Amino acid sequence: MSEFNRQNLLELISKIAPSGGSAEGESYKEEEFLKNFLPIADYRRALEPNILLIQGGRGVGKTELFRLLAIPSGREALVESLNIRALPPLSQTTWIAGFGRTRKAEKRFPTPDIVESLMQNATNIEWRSFWIGLMLGVILQQEDCKLKDFIFAEIDPEIAFIANNLKEKLSLLSDWLPLVNEHLEKFNDVLDKLDEKLIETDNWLFVNYDELDRLVSSYTALASPIRELLALWLDRSRRWERICPKIFLRTDLFREEFLNFPDASKLSGHQIRLEWQHSWLYQLLVKRLANSSNEMRAYLQNIPGLIIEQTTSLGWTATSNEKLFEQLIEMMIGKYMGNAPKKGITYRWIPNHLQDAGGRIAPRSFLKLFALAASRRISGQSEQNLPETKLLHPSDLQGALMDTSADRIRELQEEYPWLESLKTSLVGLNAPMPRETFLEAVQSTRWSERPEKKPPANNSEEILKYLLQMGIVESRFDGRINMPEIYLYGFQVKRKGGVKRPK
């Protein structure tokens, strides 16, 4: 094995999950973002024109894919690397963001408080006017876009001033929404003609949506706009051939009891749910390491065939051969989590301790585990000495698991603020626990009076059902409620035989 500087490599590992590995913390520098991005097989189907809805839990990569699709070179690299054939030639496509940030600071859309205030009692038609207005506004704001010129040429002169409002003042909702709503028929006619023009010229328009959970301030107020967005596109998918959406939506926001969307079943053939296989997670880890420095690449190349140089903007990539990932973990940490196999095979221990009750693992959590383990080793929190070839000790992973769990809960609290109150009630409980014990803890929770921090249901049984769907807890065959380790430590719930924090 070639010589390496352990400290340097640990520093690089500690940085593979910027700002904790959240989408918001990823680099907005195009080159760095693309090199950190891993195309996975599910993205191939997600880009098929007939797929309207792309679901996934927090941290599965929805926003990363959304951002990539806003970058021309990113789209090209994705199509090339996955050999995507179902998508039209990219030269015949235009991609816009119907909602969601493609840059770190973006002031294009109305703010959540304004949307919630002005749309508090909005009808279904008013919400449709909202979505139609946003889409038209974004098209009209595009530079060097023939679609913009076509719309201005086709629009009724009487409402041309509204189009100018959409172009120049899209963030000022009160300036244009009443006008679009009043003339909705004419704006729909313009979009019908745009679709006909796209068919005539053999072109396509893709309208992407992300961060829909940030459209308004309170969770309960999200149902109406999301329901009407889905209803709009389900209807238009039968009317328009060449204007297609890609709606990135958190899985819990599509729940039947929350959304109350009667036509949800009609979307069954037009949606995909993003879930990461264990081998893809290791692929992501290796890809990020390979693109971090020459020194790290030299370390990885001690395993022949593990990394592959690419000519696309996505940089170095990793093999799909799981045996080589196993070799890497053995070289980096060791084959077992202790001195004997009974402690667990390290390669399997890692995903087994990061998955939720449904067996799902967020890529962020996977990357964080390694980043935090490296940070522990750098800061001297780990006392175990390492053989020359190793970078980490199993105890580094054990300690990092607890920190990763705590970070995961903090992440979830950003999306589900009501979990902050629930956490207080769960501290000190022992899992698995009788169902009644868990329900009593939920029932005794003192919920915040702030609208955005109220739970999604009013009774403990419904809240439990919600937590089960999220994969935060599971119901065992004997009726007891258990909590997987990725959430256990963050909620400060105890379990006999659980991982002990290393000294």
Phi, psi and omega in degrees: 000138179292154179289150179212158178262106185302318182299315180299316181293322177296321178299320180293318179296323182293347183252010184283349178237078183305137181048042178082005177085012179280157179301323181292335182271350179294152182298139174265006171281121189305313184299313181292319179301314182294322180290336178276348187274133177247116174288125177248162188302326181298334181293334179300313180286327181301331183271357176297136185304332183276357177272113182267322191242128179239106184263160175174152177287177179295131174091009182269355176108016179297312183292325178298317179293318177304314181292321180298320182293345177274354183251115182307314180292331177292317177299316181298315181294321180295313180298319181291315185291327180262000180052051184283121182251340184286341182274141175300160175307134186300333179294344181255014183238150171236135183239128177228161176261108177289336173191144179116151183275131171259350175231163185299312179246115182220128185245024186290320189259159177299150180284155182304319182293324178291316179300312182295322181292312184283335185252016186304319181244031185293144175278171178301319181294323178295323176293323177295321177298321178302310183291320178296317180298315178300315182298313179297318180300318181292319177301315183291340179274350183291136175275146177050048182238118181293333180297322178299314181296323180296316181297314179297328180286327186269341188288144178301127181306332181293334182246013180300327180295331177292319177299320178294323175299316180298321181289316188267334187226045184298329181285345181267082187303319183293339181285330187239335186300311180300326182287318177296318180297321180292326184245031185302321181302317181291322179290324175296322179297320178299318180290326174299317180292325177297318178298318178298320178296320178296320177296316182299320183265003181057050177236170183224148172238122177251128182248114186257144181230134177213170179056035180294338177290351179252012181295318177231170187282323186256145184300314185294335181281356182282335189301311185298308181296322180291317178301316182287330175296314179294318180296319178302311185283331175296319177293313183289336178295339177268352183249319182258139179263328190241003172251112189232142177260159165230104185257110179270118189224134175299136187304319184293339180281355178255005180300139183301316184289338178272311188280326182052050183257103188297336182263017183304323182297333180289348178270356187303324179270003184236025181220162177217148177246123181280122174218136186267130171285155182301320183294327178293325179296317177294324177298317179298314178303310183295320180298316180295320178295317183297329181268007184274324180187163176296322181296319178292321178298321179297321178296314182294329182286358170295344174250099184304133176087358183290318181240152185227132178279133181248156178266354181274175180289354180279357174071205180293148177230178184244153175298165173258006182282107183297329180300325179287328175295319177299318179297321179298312181296322177295319179292320187280322188235318185131155184291322184243159179278008178198203181277351184219159181302334184296341178282348178110145175281125187306316183301325180271327181303319185301302179293327180299329182265358180251351185277150178276188184294341178263007179082009182268146178232130176279129178308326179301314182295321180298313180294321181299320182304314180289318181297316181288326176296318178294321179297320177298317180295318181295319184281357178081015179291336180263130183264346184288135176282154182245143169299162187302324186277347187268151175254329184225158176251149177310326180294334175296319178293319181297316178292321180292331179300318180294320178291322178296320178297315179298319178294323180297319178295320178298320176300312182296326180294335176293323180273326183233080185302336181294342178295336179299317178290320181297322181304319180301324182282338184267344183305128175090351178290156181251124179256146355288153184229156176303145180305321182297322180297317180294316181296323177296321179296319178294317182297327183276356183294135176266100184282149177293150177277348180291132185306320183287348181253006178282146182291164183285352179215166185262343181239157187296326179296317180292323178293320176299316178302320179295316180295325177295317180294327179284345181083012179285326175228167176223152178257121181280169182300329180274005177093349181288153180260126179242161180228126179294158188295334179296339177249336187306307186287325179294325177275357181059038173268144183261158173207132180295129180085004180288172179296132178267140178292125181297147178279000000 
